[in-house]
Amino acid sequence: MLESLHVKNLALIDEEEVCFGEGLNILSGETGAGKSVIIGSVNLALGAKADKELIRTGAEYALVELVFRLDGKQGEKLKAMDFFPEEDGTFIIQRKIMPARSVCKVCGETVGAKQLQDIAEVLIAIHGQHEHQTLMQKKRHRELLDEFAGKKAADAKKKAAELYREYTGLLKELEGSGSDGEAREKEAALLRFEIKEIEEAAPAEDEDTELEKEYRKMVNSRKIKESVYAAYRLTGSEEGESAGENTARALREIRSVSAYDDSLADLEAMLEDIDNLLNDFNRQMAEYVDSLEFDEAQFVQTENRLNLLNHLKSKYGRTIGEVLAYKQRGEEKLNLLENYEVYRQQTEEKLEKAKRELEEICKKLSGIRAKYARELGNRLKQALLELNFEDVRFEIQVRPQPGDLTAEGYDDVEFMISTNKGETLKPLSHVASGGELSRIMLAFKTVLADKDEISSLIFDEIDTGISGKTAWKVSEKLGILGKNHQIICITHLPQIAAMSDTHFLIEKGTKGGRTTTTIRRIAGEESLKELARMLGGAGITEAALENAKEMKELARNTKHN
């Protein structure tokens, strides 16, 4: 759940912190007090587009911080995304908006907009006028039905997606191989030439690497020989001033006096080791000098072989391994071309099999949708009746389109509704008004509540176009939804505000000569006065207060039933 919202230097807000509670959190206040800024700040923290004009005049930056308390499932999902909450489940999102840029941080780590959107989908759902409008899109109808169908639909859709990829892959393969006989023969001739060229060269894996080492050695042999021979002479014993001769002379001198002082024995042993090492080194240097001898024919042979391998790599791959892989692919392609009719027949058989399997899983998915469409349609109709749609008829039509195979099946799904007695069912997009759409969305959230893993829901403009008895019905539904979810709802209606578990008042006033929006938690008498204001308009009368008390008591009784 969303534990707190901290806002600083944003629009008319100087600095405010709101600690939300469980259940239904109501935000109310006069028109223009800044209710939209509060919800807007949550959207900003979750990655909405930030305008520098939102920064409070005179401030260098604006800051929004959300603190969530995660449940187990949310924590596991975020850990899978490499974001780790505190041990107590605290998860912090912060966004700092500056004139030139904005910085988003999650648990202290800077993140991009896409990451922030993915995180937001785990934590909270915001339902405003835009969200209500998505009900007008037929694509969304299928998504909502599949969401209600749950695992059965998800498993069938996963299988359908796999088979669709296989089917379209075979279709492209078949279309790509549809060249005429002359073109295939030209391609086959080129492949035969390339395969023969590689076969005649008979390259071995990493052969070029070894040849390059040998070639470098040959090209630089004179310089190597001069330096190596100089080192050989300087460490040998043939010249009077060499390291070997001087070491041997020093060893003889030490040996002549070591009998007179036992402490010289260790030094004599050390010098003897040095003399032995120099002799060993000198012998190996002599062998290396001998190995540098090679004839001109060997050099030419190495150079030509290396040129041949480099020529192959320039045509067929960066390494000999890639050249050999190219040859293997060429052999497979050549075999295909030389046996084209057999290949095409086999591919067509595979395509037909993949199509049958795809049609079968689409048919199965369509059956799942049809079954759950009836159940969801009945439950939504009941929920809409409870939301004061007195003569509503609601039906989810699943129309199979076998000729239109896709990764998500072949069904056309559409919500059909009639809100007036005697009227025929029509597409939802042709009938519903703004107020009806908000109630239909609320009906969906209520019906899908048990399947929804998002614990925090924000409703903005849920009361658009409703009043009176309908407002009470919406209030009751929000109360039901608030039993298993945290609801944050902006409202102008006292019927909805009366159902609150936690009530916040948003006010606009003047502080230090500047207009400022504030938000604070209210309860008891203050909450009743706010309900009375919403009921009575400009003045709070005794009658309005009595009405507010009755409304609050009615809401309390409704929640406890």
Phi, psi and omega per residue, in radians:
M1 nan 2.775 3.086
L2 -1.441 1.928 -3.097
E3 -1.398 -0.765 -3.068
S4 -2.665 2.718 3.079
L5 -2.230 2.164 3.111
H6 -2.027 2.145 -3.111
V7 -2.192 2.343 3.137
K8 -2.424 2.294 3.039
N9 1.038 0.677 -3.121
L10 -2.016 2.063 3.141
A11 0.910 -2.069 -3.120
L12 -1.572 0.026 -3.117
I13 -1.579 2.166 3.065
D14 -1.345 -1.164 3.020
E15 -2.800 2.140 -3.119
E16 -2.422 2.569 3.027
E17 -2.294 2.267 -3.111
V18 -2.050 2.220 3.070
C19 -1.842 1.871 -3.088
F20 -1.411 2.729 3.120
G21 -1.932 -3.098 3.056
E22 -1.345 2.895 3.102
G23 1.296 -2.513 -3.021
L24 -1.622 1.966 3.076
N25 -1.763 2.072 -3.107
I26 -1.818 2.352 3.031
L27 -2.022 2.123 3.141
S28 -2.358 2.931 3.130
G29 2.851 2.984 3.138
E30 -1.072 2.675 3.038
T31 -1.027 2.285 -3.135
G32 1.522 0.048 -3.107
A33 -1.265 -0.405 3.112
G34 2.079 0.379 -3.122
K35 -1.069 -0.681 -3.118
S36 -1.150 -0.474 3.129
V37 -1.171 -0.639 -3.134
I38 -1.101 -0.888 3.121
I39 -1.168 -0.651 3.107
G40 -1.064 -0.613 3.134
S41 -1.166 -0.619 3.068
V42 -1.121 -0.779 3.099
N43 -1.041 -0.698 3.123
L44 -1.084 -0.786 -3.138
A45 -1.086 -0.486 -3.105
L46 -1.670 0.245 2.968
G47 1.884 0.103 3.120
A48 -1.121 2.755 -3.117
K49 -1.064 2.311 -3.093
A50 -1.875 2.268 3.101
D51 -1.845 2.349 -3.125
K52 -1.079 -0.361 3.118
E53 -1.158 -0.284 3.118
L54 -1.270 -0.349 -3.140
I55 -1.174 2.267 -3.107
R56 -1.031 2.368 -3.095
T57 -0.930 2.252 3.135
G58 1.620 -0.238 -3.135
A59 -1.627 2.668 -3.134
E60 -1.483 -0.383 -3.093
Y61 -2.776 2.870 2.979
A62 -2.057 2.596 -3.086
L63 -2.347 2.342 3.029
V64 -2.249 2.305 -3.138
E65 -2.335 2.253 3.088
L66 -1.956 2.330 3.077
V67 -2.050 2.076 3.138
F68 -1.870 2.631 2.954
R69 -1.971 1.988 -2.983
L70 -1.533 2.610 2.931
D71 -1.612 3.112 -3.040
G72 -1.048 -0.805 -3.090
K73 -1.126 -0.743 3.131
Q74 -1.100 -0.744 3.133
G75 -1.044 -0.755 -3.131
E76 -1.141 -0.720 3.131
K77 -1.095 -0.734 -3.120
L78 -1.254 -0.596 3.070
K79 -1.116 -0.648 3.100
A80 -1.125 -0.384 3.097
M81 -1.654 0.145 3.136
D82 1.204 0.586 2.997
F83 -2.127 2.201 -2.965
F84 -2.081 2.069 3.107
P85 -1.241 2.973 3.038
E86 -1.156 2.884 -3.110
E87 -1.006 -0.560 -3.130
D88 -1.499 0.112 3.114
G89 1.578 0.068 3.127
T90 -1.252 2.359 -3.112
F91 -2.392 2.096 -2.995
I92 -2.000 2.262 3.034
I93 -2.039 2.291 -3.094
Q94 -2.347 2.415 3.061
R95 -2.316 2.225 3.120
K96 -1.943 2.122 -3.076
I97 -1.855 2.109 3.127
M98 -2.080 2.861 -3.061
P99 -0.953 -0.656 -3.059
A100 -1.687 -0.382 -3.073
R101 -2.851 3.059 3.026
S102 -2.352 2.644 -3.105
V103 -2.146 2.209 3.106
C104 -1.875 2.318 3.109
K105 -2.275 2.452 3.072
V106 -2.159 2.072 -3.076
C107 0.889 0.686 3.096
G108 1.480 -0.094 -3.088
E109 -1.827 2.270 3.130
T110 -1.182 2.332 -3.119
V111 -2.289 2.828 3.081
G112 -1.583 3.028 -3.078
A113 -1.104 -0.706 -3.120
K114 -1.120 -0.759 3.104
Q115 -1.067 -0.719 -3.119
L116 -1.120 -0.688 3.109
Q117 -1.127 -0.711 3.113
D118 -1.106 -0.713 3.115
I119 -1.137 -0.763 -3.111
A120 -1.043 -0.631 -3.133
E121 -1.119 -0.415 3.108
V122 -1.447 -0.552 -2.922
L123 -1.667 -0.683 -2.931
I124 -2.715 2.621 3.066
A125 -2.156 2.260 -3.118
I126 -1.947 2.124 -3.097
H127 -1.998 1.799 3.082
G128 -2.036 -2.849 -3.109
Q129 -1.043 -0.644 3.135
H130 -1.103 -0.761 -3.129
E131 -1.095 -0.693 3.096
H132 -1.063 -0.687 -3.092
Q133 -1.155 -0.410 3.131
T134 -1.137 -0.336 3.070
L135 -1.133 -0.302 3.130
M136 -1.372 -0.222 -3.081
Q137 -1.616 2.183 -3.107
K138 -1.073 -0.599 3.125
K139 -1.023 -0.653 3.139
R140 -1.185 -0.518 3.131
H141 -1.084 -0.779 3.131
R142 -1.144 -0.680 3.133
E143 -1.097 -0.747 -3.128
L144 -1.175 -0.686 3.100
L145 -1.109 -0.779 3.133
D146 -1.127 -0.624 3.090
E147 -1.088 -0.711 3.130
F148 -1.204 -0.665 -3.135
A149 -1.188 -0.421 3.002
G150 1.264 -2.415 -2.984
K151 -1.073 -0.675 -3.123
K152 -1.033 -0.814 3.126
A153 -1.208 -0.689 -3.117
A154 -1.092 -0.757 3.135
D155 -1.131 -0.751 3.139
A156 -1.154 -0.674 3.117
K157 -1.159 -0.669 3.105
K158 -1.082 -0.785 3.124
K159 -1.151 -0.702 3.119
A160 -1.072 -0.711 3.135
A161 -1.114 -0.719 3.125
E162 -1.111 -0.825 -3.126
L163 -1.177 -0.587 3.119
Y164 -1.158 -0.700 3.085
R165 -1.089 -0.755 3.116
E166 -1.099 -0.795 -3.114
Y167 -1.079 -0.874 -3.119
T168 -1.180 -0.560 3.086
G169 -1.112 -0.780 3.106
L170 -1.154 -0.638 3.128
L171 -1.105 -0.765 3.112
K172 -1.158 -0.691 3.126
E173 -1.067 -0.748 -3.128
L174 -1.190 -0.726 3.131
E175 -1.154 -0.639 -3.128
G176 -1.242 -0.357 -3.112
S177 -1.699 0.183 -3.014
G178 -1.520 0.443 3.124
S179 -1.267 2.840 -3.102
D180 -1.339 2.981 -3.053
G181 -1.063 -0.702 -3.124
E182 -1.113 -0.744 3.125
A183 -1.132 -0.690 3.125
R184 -1.125 -0.683 -3.141
E185 -1.156 -0.690 3.093
K186 -1.087 -0.763 3.134
E187 -1.124 -0.704 3.133
A188 -1.129 -0.693 3.135
A189 -1.095 -0.750 3.116
L190 -1.104 -0.735 3.128
L191 -1.108 -0.694 3.117
R192 -1.076 -0.744 3.126
F193 -1.076 -0.821 -3.099
E194 -1.125 -0.765 -3.134
I195 -1.108 -0.738 3.139
K196 -1.111 -0.714 -3.135
E197 -1.063 -0.747 3.133
I198 -1.236 -0.723 -3.125
E199 -1.091 -0.756 -3.134
E200 -1.135 -0.602 3.095
A201 -1.272 -0.508 3.121
A202 0.827 0.966 3.139
P203 -1.202 2.581 3.072
A204 -1.906 2.603 -3.137
E205 -0.966 2.228 3.111
D206 1.175 0.174 3.113
E207 -1.061 -0.707 -3.108
D208 -1.096 -0.630 -3.139
T209 -1.104 -0.779 3.138
E210 -1.180 -0.702 3.126
L211 -1.129 -0.677 3.123
E212 -1.100 -0.683 3.077
K213 -1.091 -0.800 -3.124
E214 -1.138 -0.688 -3.123
Y215 -1.150 -0.759 3.091
R216 -1.027 -0.698 -3.141
K217 -1.109 -0.742 -3.136
M218 -1.179 -0.793 -3.114
V219 -1.061 -0.629 -3.093
N220 -1.795 0.365 -3.027
S221 -1.097 -0.697 -3.110
R222 -1.091 -0.838 3.131
K223 -1.092 -0.749 3.131
I224 -1.059 -0.773 -3.075
K225 -1.119 -0.731 -3.133
E226 -1.097 -0.797 -3.102
S227 -1.217 -0.719 -3.118
V228 -1.162 -0.723 -3.121
Y229 -1.162 -0.650 3.088
A230 -1.072 -0.764 3.110
A231 -1.109 -0.637 3.123
Y232 -1.091 -0.787 -3.130
R233 -1.173 -0.711 -3.078
L234 -1.210 -0.417 -3.131
T235 -1.818 -0.053 -3.098
G236 -1.476 -2.835 -3.101
S237 -2.223 0.205 -3.105
E238 -1.471 -0.425 3.139
E239 -1.846 2.525 -3.037
G240 -1.103 -0.515 -3.092
E241 -1.813 0.254 3.139
S242 -1.301 2.810 -3.134
A243 -1.101 -0.646 -3.124
G244 -1.152 -0.790 -3.141
E245 -1.129 -0.769 -3.123
N246 -1.141 -0.660 3.123
T247 -1.172 -0.724 3.119
A248 -1.101 -0.719 3.121
R249 -1.116 -0.764 3.126
A250 -1.090 -0.674 3.133
L251 -1.122 -0.702 3.112
R252 -1.101 -0.698 -3.135
E253 -1.114 -0.766 3.140
I254 -1.116 -0.756 -3.125
R255 -1.085 -0.547 -3.107
S256 -1.207 -0.318 -3.092
V257 -2.138 -0.089 -3.065
S258 -1.150 -0.385 3.130
A259 -1.213 -0.345 -3.107
Y260 -1.543 -0.252 -3.093
D261 -2.594 1.972 -3.081
D262 -1.061 -0.473 -3.102
S263 -1.183 -0.271 3.115
L264 -1.401 -0.170 -3.079
A265 -1.114 -0.743 3.136
D266 -1.125 -0.716 3.115
L267 -1.137 -0.685 3.106
E268 -1.086 -0.738 3.125
A269 -1.105 -0.731 3.115
M270 -1.071 -0.790 -3.123
L271 -1.170 -0.594 3.094
E272 -1.124 -0.690 3.085
D273 -1.101 -0.713 3.124
I274 -1.096 -0.755 3.133
D275 -1.074 -0.740 3.121
N276 -1.128 -0.754 3.120
L277 -1.071 -0.750 3.113
L278 -1.098 -0.718 3.112
N279 -1.111 -0.757 3.100
D280 -1.092 -0.784 3.128
F281 -1.035 -0.754 -3.093
N282 -1.143 -0.665 3.111
R283 -1.143 -0.765 3.127
Q284 -1.148 -0.607 3.083
M285 -1.132 -0.656 3.115
A286 -1.117 -0.723 3.113
E287 -1.134 -0.701 3.140
Y288 -1.122 -0.706 3.115
V289 -1.048 -0.716 3.123
D290 -1.121 -0.619 -3.098
S291 -1.229 -0.295 -3.131
L292 -1.324 -0.131 -3.122
E293 -1.351 2.108 3.036
F294 -2.598 2.707 -3.110
D295 -1.616 2.939 -3.084
E296 -1.117 -0.605 -3.127
A297 -1.113 -0.662 3.112
Q298 -1.124 -0.682 3.128
F299 -1.122 -0.795 -3.130
V300 -1.106 -0.715 3.140
Q301 -1.087 -0.770 3.129
T302 -1.123 -0.753 -3.123
E303 -1.111 -0.770 -3.124
N304 -1.132 -0.735 3.139
R305 -1.111 -0.729 3.138
L306 -1.143 -0.681 3.097
N307 -1.099 -0.687 3.134
L308 -1.123 -0.780 3.136
L309 -1.140 -0.693 3.116
N310 -1.160 -0.585 3.068
H311 -1.111 -0.762 3.101
L312 -1.083 -0.746 -3.118
K313 -1.161 -0.575 3.123
S314 -1.183 -0.421 -3.098
K315 -1.730 -0.619 -2.902
Y316 -2.143 -0.115 3.128
G317 2.847 2.787 -3.080
R318 -1.307 -0.407 -3.132
T319 -2.264 2.892 3.092
I320 -1.094 -0.620 3.085
G321 -1.020 -0.734 3.123
E322 -1.210 -0.621 3.090
V323 -1.090 -0.783 3.134
L324 -1.151 -0.636 3.087
A325 -1.154 -0.667 3.096
Y326 -1.076 -0.738 3.122
K327 -1.070 -0.748 -3.137
Q328 -1.108 -0.764 3.103
R329 -1.110 -0.684 3.115
G330 -1.088 -0.708 3.115
E331 -1.115 -0.701 3.124
E332 -1.159 -0.750 3.135
K333 -1.148 -0.709 3.128
L334 -1.113 -0.717 3.101
N335 -1.067 -0.684 3.109
L336 -1.102 -0.806 -3.094
L337 -1.176 -0.670 -3.125
E338 -1.262 -0.345 3.113
N339 -2.160 0.772 -2.971
Y340 -1.019 -0.807 -3.068
E341 -1.102 -0.706 3.091
V342 -1.118 -0.789 3.130
Y343 -1.045 -0.804 -3.103
R344 -1.107 -0.714 3.131
Q345 -1.110 -0.755 3.130
Q346 -1.118 -0.727 -3.141
T347 -1.151 -0.712 3.102
E348 -1.099 -0.667 3.097
E349 -1.141 -0.740 3.090
K350 -1.094 -0.730 -3.140
L351 -1.092 -0.767 -3.134
E352 -1.120 -0.705 3.110
K353 -1.131 -0.783 3.119
A354 -1.091 -0.677 3.128
K355 -1.134 -0.763 3.123
R356 -1.068 -0.762 -3.134
E357 -1.146 -0.676 3.102
L358 -1.143 -0.750 3.119
E359 -1.098 -0.655 3.131
E360 -1.139 -0.779 -3.121
I361 -1.245 -0.573 3.073
C362 -1.142 -0.673 3.099
K363 -1.139 -0.729 3.106
K364 -1.107 -0.773 3.116
L365 -1.095 -0.688 3.123
S366 -1.111 -0.671 3.094
G367 -1.132 -0.710 3.092
I368 -1.077 -0.778 -3.130
R369 -1.124 -0.734 -3.126
A370 -1.079 -0.735 -3.141
K371 -1.102 -0.869 -3.094
Y372 -1.312 -0.388 3.074
A373 -1.116 -0.704 3.112
R374 -1.129 -0.800 -3.119
E375 -1.141 -0.833 -3.133
L376 -1.129 -0.710 3.122
G377 -1.038 -0.757 3.123
N378 -1.140 -0.738 -3.123
R379 -1.201 -0.644 3.104
L380 -1.204 -0.673 3.089
K381 -1.038 -0.775 3.121
Q382 -1.100 -0.747 3.131
A383 -1.117 -0.653 3.129
L384 -1.230 -0.630 3.040
L385 -1.057 -0.681 3.130
E386 -1.262 -0.286 3.086
L387 -1.750 0.394 2.999
N388 1.301 0.471 2.900
F389 -1.562 1.588 -2.892
E390 -1.199 -0.661 -3.087
D391 -2.068 0.636 -3.033
V392 -1.347 2.473 2.914
R393 -2.174 2.325 -3.086
F394 -2.365 2.324 -3.110
E395 -2.525 2.440 3.049
I396 -1.845 1.979 -3.106
Q397 -1.636 2.196 3.065
V398 -1.907 1.945 -3.065
R399 -1.944 1.800 3.115
P400 -1.097 2.393 3.081
Q401 -2.213 1.345 -3.024
P402 -0.956 -0.455 -3.139
G403 -1.422 -0.055 -3.081
D404 -2.068 1.229 -3.114
L405 -1.312 2.279 3.085
T406 -2.387 3.066 3.130
A407 -1.198 -0.237 -3.132
E408 -2.023 0.423 3.123
G409 1.710 -2.968 -3.114
Y410 -2.158 0.399 -3.070
D411 -1.621 2.452 2.919
D412 -1.773 2.029 -3.075
V413 -1.958 2.308 -3.128
E414 -2.531 2.424 3.069
F415 -1.481 2.229 3.139
M416 -2.033 2.417 -3.060
I417 -2.521 2.606 2.957
S418 -2.353 2.136 -3.088
T419 -1.789 -0.017 -3.129
N420 -2.283 2.421 -3.116
K421 -1.027 2.340 3.114
G422 1.549 -0.194 3.129
E423 -1.484 2.529 3.099
T424 -1.333 2.791 3.071
L425 -1.160 2.361 3.104
K426 -2.337 2.774 3.099
P427 -0.972 2.464 -3.099
L428 -0.939 -0.660 -3.090
S429 -1.170 -0.306 -3.107
H430 -1.650 -0.165 -2.964
V431 -2.075 -0.857 -2.899
A432 -1.231 2.437 3.025
S433 -1.582 3.096 3.136
G434 -1.038 -0.777 3.134
G435 -1.136 -0.672 3.119
E436 -1.180 -0.665 3.124
L437 -1.087 -0.711 -3.135
S438 -1.139 -0.644 3.105
R439 -1.255 -0.653 3.105
I440 -1.116 -0.728 3.081
M441 -1.075 -0.717 3.110
L442 -1.116 -0.678 3.087
A443 -1.056 -0.750 3.096
F444 -1.068 -0.820 -3.101
K445 -1.099 -0.613 3.128
T446 -1.198 -0.795 -3.125
V447 -1.161 -0.651 -3.085
L448 -1.572 0.078 -3.031
A449 -0.971 -0.718 -3.097
D450 -1.187 -0.418 -3.105
K451 -1.674 -0.216 -3.045
D452 -1.439 2.075 -3.127
E453 -1.533 -0.101 3.087
I454 -1.450 2.124 -3.012
S455 -1.498 -0.387 -3.078
S456 -1.982 2.220 3.138
L457 -2.188 2.367 3.068
I458 -1.988 2.221 3.092
F459 -1.992 2.067 3.074
D460 -2.016 2.264 -3.133
E461 1.167 0.544 3.087
I462 -1.177 -0.386 -3.080
D463 -1.731 0.290 -3.136
T464 -1.031 2.175 3.003
G465 1.253 0.331 3.131
I466 -2.198 2.829 3.098
S467 -2.900 3.127 3.020
G468 0.935 -2.267 -3.070
K469 -1.076 -0.670 3.140
T470 -1.100 -0.684 3.120
A471 -1.063 -0.685 3.105
W472 -1.115 -0.730 -3.139
K473 -1.088 -0.753 3.102
V474 -1.109 -0.712 3.117
S475 -1.038 -0.768 3.128
E476 -1.085 -0.731 3.133
K477 -1.115 -0.726 3.100
L478 -1.092 -0.653 3.096
G479 -1.101 -0.716 3.111
I480 -1.139 -0.779 -3.128
L481 -1.122 -0.573 -3.118
G482 -1.261 -0.178 3.114
K483 -1.230 -0.511 -3.110
N484 -2.103 -0.007 -3.139
H485 -2.375 2.765 2.929
Q486 -1.559 2.129 -3.132
I487 -1.966 2.295 3.019
I488 -2.072 2.081 -2.966
C489 -2.365 2.216 2.993
I490 -1.562 2.313 -3.125
T491 -2.572 2.698 3.014
H492 -1.884 -0.061 -3.004
L493 -1.764 2.261 3.133
P494 -1.135 -0.548 -3.141
Q495 -1.053 -0.689 3.129
I496 -1.334 -0.733 -3.134
A497 -1.084 -0.582 -3.120
A498 -1.116 -0.426 -3.090
M499 -1.443 0.005 -3.004
S500 -1.120 2.554 2.906
D501 -1.596 -0.567 3.059
T502 -2.398 2.325 -3.043
H503 -2.102 2.297 3.109
F504 -2.112 2.421 3.116
L505 -1.890 2.223 3.108
I506 -1.852 2.198 -3.066
E507 -2.282 2.659 3.055
K508 -2.066 2.254 -3.125
G509 -2.574 -2.940 -3.122
T510 -2.038 2.327 3.126
K511 -2.461 2.093 -3.134
G512 1.091 0.569 3.120
G513 1.386 0.178 -3.117
R514 -2.244 2.555 3.094
T515 -1.298 2.314 -3.078
T516 -2.403 2.421 3.020
T517 -1.695 2.307 3.098
T518 -2.199 2.765 3.087
I519 -2.408 2.345 -3.141
R520 -2.570 2.684 3.133
R521 -1.380 2.376 3.099
I522 -2.208 2.720 -3.139
A523 -2.725 3.012 3.049
G524 0.987 -2.246 -3.060
E525 -1.075 -0.682 -3.130
E526 -1.120 -0.706 3.124
S527 -1.128 -0.701 3.092
L528 -1.092 -0.721 3.126
K529 -1.102 -0.658 3.112
E530 -1.165 -0.698 3.072
L531 -1.108 -0.710 3.130
A532 -1.109 -0.702 3.091
R533 -1.061 -0.765 -3.133
M534 -1.139 -0.540 3.126
L535 -1.359 -0.764 -2.923
G536 -1.782 -0.189 3.134
G537 1.527 -2.235 -2.966
A538 -1.117 -0.823 -3.087
G539 -1.931 2.606 3.107
I540 -1.732 1.871 -3.118
T541 -1.690 2.906 3.085
E542 -1.078 -0.657 3.137
A543 -1.109 -0.712 3.120
A544 -1.128 -0.688 3.126
L545 -1.145 -0.725 3.116
E546 -1.112 -0.703 3.109
N547 -1.106 -0.678 3.126
A548 -1.123 -0.718 3.117
K549 -1.097 -0.763 3.122
E550 -1.092 -0.720 -3.126
M551 -1.131 -0.722 -3.142
K552 -1.151 -0.702 3.141
E553 -1.177 -0.711 3.110
L554 -1.091 -0.725 3.116
A555 -1.117 -0.721 3.138
R556 -1.092 -0.772 3.132
N557 -1.140 -0.673 3.135
T558 -1.100 -0.732 -3.112
K559 -1.183 -0.554 -3.072
H560 -1.497 -0.185 3.129
N561 -1.402 nan nan
